[in-house]
Amino acid sequence: MNKKILVTYASRAGSTAEIAEAIGKTLSQSGTKVDILPMQDVKEISSYSAVVVGSAIRGSKWLPEAMEFTRTHRAELLERRVATFTVCITLAMSNGDRYRQAVSAWIEPVRAQVRPVSEGFFAGRLDFKKLPLNFDTLKLRLTVAFGIFPKDDRRNWNAIRAWAEGLPALMQ
Ligand SMILES: Cc1cc2nc3c(=O)[nH]c(=O)nc-3n(C[C@H](O)[C@H](O)[C@H](O)COP(=O)(O)O)c2cc1C
């Protein structure tokens, strides 16, 4: 069987895409063959032995295209080792650790589709220069103004790489 791993992601403002790149790079450095693709570019998963699926969070949910991906490929994902990663800003809050359980519950619908061998949860980036001005982003600006959500880039690259380093052992 081909031992190539697919790292695929859904991202709107790019921070999840860059995390997927970092995960893919870490996997390659451990000698694993990897493709890193946005979900819309994935034509098939039959040629991969395992799949890492990641999404940004919006409104306490994975992006719709990420949920669509797990539904579309459910049968094949169930036949493979799957790891998921989730990117949000809640985990960057000063008391973010208190919300880990709540954030974990957001991906219950993902667990209902696939059975992840590992789940990564990472703080992301809230950069208003990269976001359109609309009702949703105005609400976010308010949460930042009230000191609830932090803004800027809160990604912890060491935590991301450490999680990715543990994947090959789990995904064979
Ligand atoms: C419209 C919008 C809604 C969001 N909703 C949430 C949310 O409910 N909970 C959360 O923790 N983060 C939320 N975020 C933060 C994103 O998950 C975070 O900025 C992430 O890094 C975005 O990933 P991307 O750059 O790949 O799109 C939201 C961001 C936007 C722009």
The ligand as an ORCA input file, in Angstrom:
! r2SCAN-3c Opt
* xyz 0 1
  C     -16.230     35.303     11.340
  C     -15.349     34.549     12.305
  C     -15.931     33.764     13.292
  C     -15.102     33.096     14.223
  N     -15.688     32.344     15.193
  C     -14.905     31.778     16.147
  C     -15.491     31.047     17.211
  O     -16.704     30.846     17.294
  N     -14.658     30.554     18.169
  C     -13.296     30.717     18.126
  O     -12.600     30.274     19.039
  N     -12.705     31.369     17.078
  C     -13.471     31.909     16.111
  N     -12.900     32.601     15.078
  C     -11.439     32.690     15.022
  C     -10.822     31.774     13.954
  O     -11.083     30.417     14.230
  C      -9.311     32.014     13.907
  O      -9.095     33.360     13.571
  C      -8.602     31.092     12.925
  O      -7.198     31.252     13.081
  C      -9.032     31.408     11.510
  O      -8.437     30.481     10.621
  P      -8.125     30.874      9.087
  O      -7.115     32.010      9.128
  O      -7.529     29.626      8.530
  O      -9.399     31.241      8.430
  C     -13.686     33.231     14.143
  C     -13.120     34.013     13.127
  C     -13.935     34.664     12.196
  C     -13.292     35.508     11.142
*
